[in-house]
Amino acid sequence: MATTYDAIVIGTGQAGPSLAVRLAGTGMKVAIVERRRFGGTCVNTGCIPTKTLIASARAAHIARSAGEYGVMIDSSITVDMKKVKERKDAVVRRSNEGLEKWLKSAANLTVYEGHARFAGAHQVRVGDELLQADKIFINVGGRASIPPLPGLDQVSYFNNSTMMDVDFRPDHLIVVGGSYVGLEFAQMYRRFGSEVTIVEMGPRLIQREDEDVSEAVRTILETEGIKIRLSAECIALEKRGDKVAVNVDCSSGDKIVVGSHVLIAVGRVPNTDDLGLENTGVAVDQRGFIQVDDQLRTNVPGIYALGDCNGRGAFTHTAYNDYEIVAANLLAGDQRRVSDRIAAYALYIDPPLGRAGMTETEVRKSGRKALIGKRPMAHVGRAVEKGETQGFMKVLIDAETKAILGASLLGIECDEVIHSILDVMYAKAPYTVIQRAMHIHPTVTELIPTMLGELKPLA
Ligand SMILES: Cc1cc2nc3c(=O)[nH]c(=O)nc-3n(C[C@H](O)[C@H](O)[C@H](O)COP(=O)(O)OP(=O)(O)OC[C@H]3O[C@@H](n4cnc5c(N)ncnc54)[C@H](O)[C@@H]3O)c2cc1C
């Protein structure tokens, strides 16, 4: 016998819990299912723990450079990795337990702990229980992709989840993958005191970004002593005693890097392969992402997909925005759409990269007439005062409409500063609105109007 609900939510990531509580708040009878830890990737193995660890790493970095500010520390700086992990665990626990309590105390909401698998288009099995509902919301997220690299099955390695258990300092961490996740771990462990080598198959780091951004990020990391091996086309791994040898066969440099530990950070795959989707008729693409329309509906009536598993975003804010879109459409008669949102994200190396809208490369490809403004952080007073002048800010403008097309801000506080640009993009206001705005001195943001006053045609 199946237990009937008005709605079933699968997964407690960044969209599911808010949606489940909101639906239950309208009087609907709702079930939510979680197979592992409440809060999903962001809370347990993604954003929150990594940013907490990055804060510890920054504290170590600042302590080491204190002398440059005239602050003398008489003893050497050591990092207690057990304490670092404890601090991270405490921050994670706060979110994870808070979420569990919230869900378990919500009226009209039943929490199931176990793996959910579709038994039919509107039936879900969790252990011995069979649940059914007209509306089912899939929020199953993703996991680290582990490619079939030669020798990988012969060595032990970390992914972003297992890195969360590390309470020691690896002597030499080899990070396979020079994109967002890999770079954050690389800088963090370098600052904890490990030797770090990044091995990237492509010719440059973070290849989705403009070349000047990749180059500046590379300089930031190399300045801290991180070794970077690019164009490593035939990565292969081999056990060497208690060490791991990684064949990097790059165009230059040693062909083999020997490290103590390896982190594989080469992308994410959706958790849709063990969901019983074959029993539903829900369409997925070649990589397993659930196909959805602009309002996050799948091709099967009543089934929706939110968050990383639909391939329409790969961030906490895109997953949460998916919840807002579904709730607005279903409960508020407000036809919000995925295509209303503007791409925005940050890379949390230090200094961070804040991104909004199009890259320069995308603007060039679009063929439109554009203007560009660029300012090195060395010409930003606030950065100079703080002694953190690495990076630059860059903005792209449509020459005809004066609309802001995109921005890449790499520099201190730029994960925050980017919002001054993003909000004007959402307002669909011309760039001149910011250019004429009076900003507070001394801030990084005060130089955005200045940069916008020095635009040049994009050659
Ligand atoms: C190292 C790292 C750092 C990151 N940093 C950032 C950042 O700084 N900012 C940012 O915006 N994003 C960041 N992200 C991405 C962010 O974590 C994800 O985009 C976000 O968590 C996606 O949320 P979601 O709701 O789609 O899925 P998830 O958070 O992955 O949650 C899915 C949940 O579903 C559960 N589940 C899966 N299958 C089933 C099943 N069959 N039955 C029951 N339950 C199931 C899972 O156990 C999980 O709890 C980071 C990711 C990583 C890996």
Ligand as a Chemical Component Dictionary entry (heavy atoms), coordinates in Angstrom:
data_LIG
# 
_chem_comp.id                   LIG 
_chem_comp.type                 NON-POLYMER 
_chem_comp.pdbx_formal_charge   0 
_chem_comp.three_letter_code    LIG 
# 
loop_
_chem_comp_atom.comp_id 
_chem_comp_atom.atom_id 
_chem_comp_atom.alt_atom_id 
_chem_comp_atom.type_symbol 
_chem_comp_atom.charge 
_chem_comp_atom.model_Cartn_x 
_chem_comp_atom.model_Cartn_y 
_chem_comp_atom.model_Cartn_z 
_chem_comp_atom.pdbx_ordinal 
LIG C1  C1  C 0 33.925 21.831 -3.177 1  
LIG C2  C2  C 0 32.722 22.600 -3.615 2  
LIG C3  C3  C 0 32.615 23.929 -3.335 3  
LIG C4  C4  C 0 31.500 24.659 -3.733 4  
LIG N1  N1  N 0 31.442 25.992 -3.453 5  
LIG C5  C5  C 0 30.371 26.704 -3.865 6  
LIG C6  C6  C 0 30.265 28.087 -3.573 7  
LIG O1  O1  O 0 31.154 28.677 -2.945 8  
LIG N2  N2  N 0 29.163 28.753 -3.975 9  
LIG C7  C7  C 0 28.154 28.124 -4.662 10 
LIG O2  O2  O 0 27.177 28.776 -5.009 11 
LIG N3  N3  N 0 28.229 26.821 -4.962 12 
LIG C8  C8  C 0 29.307 26.100 -4.577 13 
LIG N4  N4  N 0 29.357 24.758 -4.853 14 
LIG C9  C9  C 0 28.239 24.135 -5.584 15 
LIG C10 C10 C 0 27.067 23.872 -4.643 16 
LIG O3  O3  O 0 27.497 23.121 -3.534 17 
LIG C11 C11 C 0 25.988 23.132 -5.389 18 
LIG O4  O4  O 0 25.690 23.833 -6.578 19 
LIG C12 C12 C 0 24.716 23.041 -4.565 20 
LIG O5  O5  O 0 24.943 22.354 -3.366 21 
LIG C13 C13 C 0 23.656 22.300 -5.394 22 
LIG O6  O6  O 0 22.536 22.129 -4.601 23 
LIG P1  P1  P 0 21.445 21.060 -5.007 24 
LIG O7  O7  O 0 20.281 21.434 -4.181 25 
LIG O8  O8  O 0 21.266 20.996 -6.447 26 
LIG O9  O9  O 0 22.032 19.620 -4.590 27 
LIG P2  P2  P 0 22.863 19.074 -3.383 28 
LIG O10 O10 O 0 23.291 20.154 -2.469 29 
LIG O11 O11 O 0 23.928 18.211 -3.961 30 
LIG O12 O12 O 0 21.827 18.176 -2.579 31 
LIG C14 C14 C 0 21.255 17.030 -3.114 32 
LIG C15 C15 C 0 20.779 16.146 -1.982 33 
LIG O13 O13 O 0 20.038 15.079 -2.512 34 
LIG C16 C16 C 0 20.358 13.883 -1.821 35 
LIG N5  N5  N 0 20.059 12.753 -2.709 36 
LIG C17 C17 C 0 20.612 12.437 -3.902 37 
LIG N6  N6  N 0 20.033 11.373 -4.436 38 
LIG C18 C18 C 0 19.064 10.976 -3.578 39 
LIG C19 C19 C 0 18.134 9.923  -3.578 40 
LIG N7  N7  N 0 18.036 9.083  -4.597 41 
LIG N8  N8  N 0 17.318 9.786  -2.512 42 
LIG C20 C20 C 0 17.380 10.658 -1.470 43 
LIG N9  N9  N 0 18.238 11.686 -1.417 44 
LIG C21 C21 C 0 19.084 11.854 -2.469 45 
LIG C22 C22 C 0 21.838 14.036 -1.545 46 
LIG O14 O14 O 0 22.246 13.185 -0.487 47 
LIG C23 C23 C 0 21.918 15.509 -1.194 48 
LIG O15 O15 O 0 21.707 15.705 0.183  49 
LIG C24 C24 C 0 30.461 24.013 -4.444 50 
LIG C25 C25 C 0 30.547 22.649 -4.731 51 
LIG C26 C26 C 0 31.667 21.946 -4.331 52 
LIG C27 C27 C 0 31.732 20.481 -4.648 53 
# 
loop_
_chem_comp_bond.comp_id 
_chem_comp_bond.atom_id_1 
_chem_comp_bond.atom_id_2 
_chem_comp_bond.value_order 
_chem_comp_bond.pdbx_ordinal 
LIG C1  C2  SING 1  
LIG C2  C3  SING 2  
LIG C2  C26 DOUB 3  
LIG C3  C4  DOUB 4  
LIG C4  N1  SING 5  
LIG C4  C24 SING 6  
LIG N1  C5  DOUB 7  
LIG C5  C6  SING 8  
LIG C5  C8  SING 9  
LIG C6  O1  DOUB 10 
LIG C6  N2  SING 11 
LIG N2  C7  SING 12 
LIG C7  O2  DOUB 13 
LIG C7  N3  SING 14 
LIG N3  C8  DOUB 15 
LIG C8  N4  SING 16 
LIG N4  C9  SING 17 
LIG N4  C24 SING 18 
LIG C9  C10 SING 19 
LIG C10 O3  SING 20 
LIG C10 C11 SING 21 
LIG C11 O4  SING 22 
LIG C11 C12 SING 23 
LIG C12 O5  SING 24 
LIG C12 C13 SING 25 
LIG C13 O6  SING 26 
LIG O6  P1  SING 27 
LIG P1  O7  DOUB 28 
LIG P1  O8  SING 29 
LIG P1  O9  SING 30 
LIG O9  P2  SING 31 
LIG P2  O10 DOUB 32 
LIG P2  O11 SING 33 
LIG P2  O12 SING 34 
LIG O12 C14 SING 35 
LIG C14 C15 SING 36 
LIG C15 O13 SING 37 
LIG C15 C23 SING 38 
LIG O13 C16 SING 39 
LIG C16 N5  SING 40 
LIG C16 C22 SING 41 
LIG N5  C17 SING 42 
LIG N5  C21 SING 43 
LIG C17 N6  DOUB 44 
LIG N6  C18 SING 45 
LIG C18 C19 SING 46 
LIG C18 C21 DOUB 47 
LIG C19 N7  SING 48 
LIG C19 N8  DOUB 49 
LIG N8  C20 SING 50 
LIG C20 N9  DOUB 51 
LIG N9  C21 SING 52 
LIG C22 O14 SING 53 
LIG C22 C23 SING 54 
LIG C23 O15 SING 55 
LIG C24 C25 DOUB 56 
LIG C25 C26 SING 57 
LIG C26 C27 SING 58 
# 
